[in-house]
Amino acid sequence: METNLCVAGFGGQGVMTLGKFLADATCNSTDKKVTFFPSYGAEQRGGTANCYVVISDEEVGAPLGDVMDDLIVMNGPSLNKFLPKLKKNGTLFINSSIVSDQIDRADVKLVKAPVTELALEMGNAKVLNVIMLGVYVGYTEVIAPEIVWQTIEHKLASKPKLLPLNKQAFDKGLELGRAQK
C-alpha cells in the first residue's frame, strides 16, 4: 500500500506543519516508509506553500508524483493548481471556510471541513492545520490517531500551554473526518 498526499495552501496556514506531523508520526512510530517534500512560494507568510507526503509499505522511489491519492487544499488557488493531480477516486479535503469554488469533478470523493471558522471559534486561527490533520486521519485512517497525537504532543512539549487547545482541535477534526466516511 502506498498513499500519496499533497497538502497545499497559503504560507501561514500551517501546511508544512501538518505534513511534518503526519510524516514524523508515521516514520517514528510505524514500520512504514515515509517521504516529506516541502515547496515554498516566493513569500512564506501569505505566499503559496505545499508539501508532499508519501506513506508506503515499500521503499519510496521518489517523493513527488504526477498523481495524488489524497489532496488537502486550504485555499482557492491551491484547489485550482493541484486538483488536476488528484487521481480518479482520490479524496479531496477542502477548507470550506475559504474554498467556495464549485468542484467540477464527479470522480473524486469530497470531504469538506470549515477549519478556519472552527479554529476562530476555538480562539486561535493557528490550530486550523491541526483540525485538518484530524479530519484527514479520521477519514482515511492512514495512521492511528493516538500515534499522530503523541507526535503533536512531543513537538509541542516546550509549549505545554498549547497542548489543550491543540488536543481539542485534533479531536474536533477526527470527529469531522469520521462523520464524513
BAVOKE-502434 format. One record per residue (C-alpha): z, x, y; residue number from 1. Coordinates in steps of 0.001 Angstrom, whole numbers. Layout:
N
{{Z; X; Y}; NUM}
...
END
This chain:
181
{{0; 0; 0}; 1}
{{-826; 1177; 3497}; 2}
{{-116; -581; 6786}; 3}
{{-1918; 464; 9956}; 4}
{{-267; -767; 13142}; 5}
{{-1307; -386; 16766}; 6}
{{1235; -1167; 19492}; 7}
{{-216; -1459; 22995}; 8}
{{938; -2421; 26475}; 9}
{{1805; -1119; 29915}; 10}
{{3847; 2039; 30313}; 11}
{{7459; 994; 30822}; 12}
{{7360; -1811; 28234}; 13}
{{8810; 428; 25527}; 14}
{{5639; 604; 23456}; 15}
{{6298; 4187; 22343}; 16}
{{9959; 3498; 21632}; 17}
{{9030; 524; 19434}; 18}
{{6615; 2699; 17458}; 19}
{{9100; 5583; 17206}; 20}
{{11906; 3317; 15980}; 21}
{{9651; 1922; 13244}; 22}
{{8277; 5327; 12243}; 23}
{{11682; 7033; 12254}; 24}
{{13322; 4233; 10265}; 25}
{{10597; 4382; 7638}; 26}
{{10458; 8174; 7476}; 27}
{{14196; 8792; 7362}; 28}
{{15256; 6013; 5019}; 29}
{{12421; 5337; 2568}; 30}
{{10110; 7356; 338}; 31}
{{7042; 6131; 2225}; 32}
{{4733; 8443; 4172}; 33}
{{4512; 7830; 7921}; 34}
{{2482; 8982; 10900}; 35}
{{3128; 8211; 14555}; 36}
{{427; 8931; 17112}; 37}
{{1088; 8139; 20805}; 38}
{{-1533; 7768; 23532}; 39}
{{-696; 7513; 27227}; 40}
{{-2882; 6367; 30091}; 41}
{{-3208; 8295; 33357}; 42}
{{61; 6855; 34653}; 43}
{{3060; 6452; 32399}; 44}
{{5003; 3626; 34031}; 45}
{{2587; 794; 34743}; 46}
{{-412; 2522; 33140}; 47}
{{-1666; 1763; 29684}; 48}
{{105; 3110; 26634}; 49}
{{-437; 2644; 22942}; 50}
{{626; 4171; 19681}; 51}
{{-438; 4029; 16086}; 52}
{{1985; 3885; 13174}; 53}
{{722; 4248; 9623}; 54}
{{3118; 3492; 6771}; 55}
{{1854; 4298; 3301}; 56}
{{2886; 4849; -300}; 57}
{{376; 7733; -421}; 58}
{{-266; 10729; 1844}; 59}
{{-1760; 9651; 5172}; 60}
{{-5099; 11334; 5781}; 61}
{{-5422; 10524; 9478}; 62}
{{-3136; 8717; 11934}; 63}
{{-5923; 6751; 13586}; 64}
{{-8105; 4084; 12099}; 65}
{{-11017; 2073; 13315}; 66}
{{-9455; -987; 11724}; 67}
{{-5824; -2064; 12087}; 68}
{{-3872; -4298; 9725}; 69}
{{-1463; -5329; 12484}; 70}
{{-1709; -5288; 16266}; 71}
{{1128; -5776; 18746}; 72}
{{-55; -6429; 22302}; 73}
{{2329; -6611; 25217}; 74}
{{-257; -7343; 27943}; 75}
{{-3722; -8827; 28508}; 76}
{{-5667; -5576; 28958}; 77}
{{-4319; -4326; 25624}; 78}
{{-5458; -7520; 23915}; 79}
{{-8981; -7097; 25257}; 80}
{{-9125; -3409; 24345}; 81}
{{-7649; -3487; 20836}; 82}
{{-8415; -6941; 19394}; 83}
{{-11814; -5769; 18072}; 84}
{{-9953; -3153; 15963}; 85}
{{-7862; -5785; 14169}; 86}
{{-9249; -6362; 10679}; 87}
{{-10183; -9736; 9269}; 88}
{{-6995; -11485; 8078}; 89}
{{-4927; -8995; 10099}; 90}
{{-1915; -10108; 12099}; 91}
{{-1865; -10224; 15890}; 92}
{{1548; -10176; 17567}; 93}
{{1439; -11274; 21199}; 94}
{{3955; -11101; 24029}; 95}
{{3242; -14682; 25028}; 96}
{{5282; -14319; 28239}; 97}
{{2469; -12186; 29660}; 98}
{{-586; -12606; 27430}; 99}
{{-2095; -16016; 28076}; 100}
{{-5692; -15245; 27048}; 101}
{{-7357; -17522; 24550}; 102}
{{-7741; -15810; 21171}; 103}
{{-11333; -16274; 20079}; 104}
{{-10852; -15053; 16526}; 105}
{{-10092; -17572; 13808}; 106}
{{-9999; -14814; 11180}; 107}
{{-6599; -13374; 12189}; 108}
{{-3017; -14585; 11879}; 109}
{{-1359; -15099; 15256}; 110}
{{2337; -14562; 15945}; 111}
{{3431; -15419; 19483}; 112}
{{6765; -14386; 20951}; 113}
{{7826; -14717; 24614}; 114}
{{9624; -11366; 24512}; 115}
{{9603; -10652; 28255}; 116}
{{11068; -14070; 29001}; 117}
{{13704; -13692; 26285}; 118}
{{14669; -10209; 27472}; 119}
{{15117; -11508; 31025}; 120}
{{17259; -14368; 29702}; 121}
{{19405; -11737; 27967}; 122}
{{19788; -9963; 31288}; 123}
{{17755; -6794; 30672}; 124}
{{13955; -6605; 30591}; 125}
{{14185; -3259; 28795}; 126}
{{15015; -4911; 25452}; 127}
{{11673; -6702; 25184}; 128}
{{10402; -3983; 22845}; 129}
{{13419; -4338; 20550}; 130}
{{12833; -8094; 20393}; 131}
{{9179; -7489; 19483}; 132}
{{10179; -4920; 16873}; 133}
{{12428; -7569; 15349}; 134}
{{9558; -10084; 15392}; 135}
{{7316; -7576; 13616}; 136}
{{9885; -6600; 10982}; 137}
{{10978; -10215; 10441}; 138}
{{7407; -11393; 9932}; 139}
{{5929; -8505; 7936}; 140}
{{8980; -7256; 6033}; 141}
{{7245; -3859; 6096}; 142}
{{10717; -2283; 6017}; 143}
{{14203; -3719; 5592}; 144}
{{15733; -4906; 8883}; 145}
{{19005; -3110; 8096}; 146}
{{17181; 221; 7969}; 147}
{{15485; -416; 11309}; 148}
{{18773; -1443; 12913}; 149}
{{20511; 1699; 11589}; 150}
{{17797; 3795; 13262}; 151}
{{18166; 1942; 16570}; 152}
{{21931; 2330; 16351}; 153}
{{21577; 6063; 15664}; 154}
{{19074; 6583; 18514}; 155}
{{21330; 4733; 20980}; 156}
{{24587; 6314; 19757}; 157}
{{25005; 8248; 23003}; 158}
{{24861; 4933; 24936}; 159}
{{27226; 2652; 22984}; 160}
{{27315; 47; 25769}; 161}
{{23657; -721; 24998}; 162}
{{24260; -1499; 21326}; 163}
{{25475; -5144; 21554}; 164}
{{22527; -6243; 23705}; 165}
{{20031; -4367; 21533}; 166}
{{21550; -5888; 18388}; 167}
{{21256; -9346; 19922}; 168}
{{17634; -8599; 20897}; 169}
{{16702; -7281; 17452}; 170}
{{18333; -10255; 15700}; 171}
{{16532; -12702; 18006}; 172}
{{13232; -11025; 17167}; 173}
{{13943; -11162; 13436}; 174}
{{14663; -14881; 13762}; 175}
{{11399; -15495; 15644}; 176}
{{9338; -13439; 13206}; 177}
{{10791; -15103; 10116}; 178}
{{10253; -18567; 11625}; 179}
{{6508; -17949; 12017}; 180}
{{5786; -16886; 8411}; 181}
END
